[in-house]
Amino acid sequence: MSSTEATSVTEHGADPSCTVCPHAWSAHDALGRRFCTATCDVRWSRTCICPALTPPGS
């Protein structure tokens, strides 16, 4: 089974953005890429797990 990455190229084309969360695709770690790709594939609505939004100590 193959899946597509949850990316969208912006008009400027410098860095693709994520279609699931408000972060650039390059800012995702391996888990974030997998999470956002799965979220996009099944069209779920769930919160972001990107480290930038995770409070320290959580």
URTA-V611161 format. One record per pair of residues at least 4 apart in sequence whose C-alpha atoms are under 6 Angstrom apart, sorted by sequence separation. I is the first residue (numbers start at 1). GAP is how many residues later the second one is. If there is no record, write none. Layout:
# URTA-V611161
i gap
I GAP
I GAP
This chain:
# URTA-V611161
i gap
9 4
28 4
31 4
32 4
33 4
39 4
18 5
28 5
39 5
18 6
9 7
17 7
18 7
8 8
17 8
7 9
8 9
16 9
7 10
7 11
6 12
7 12
6 13
20 16
32 18
6 31
5 32
6 34
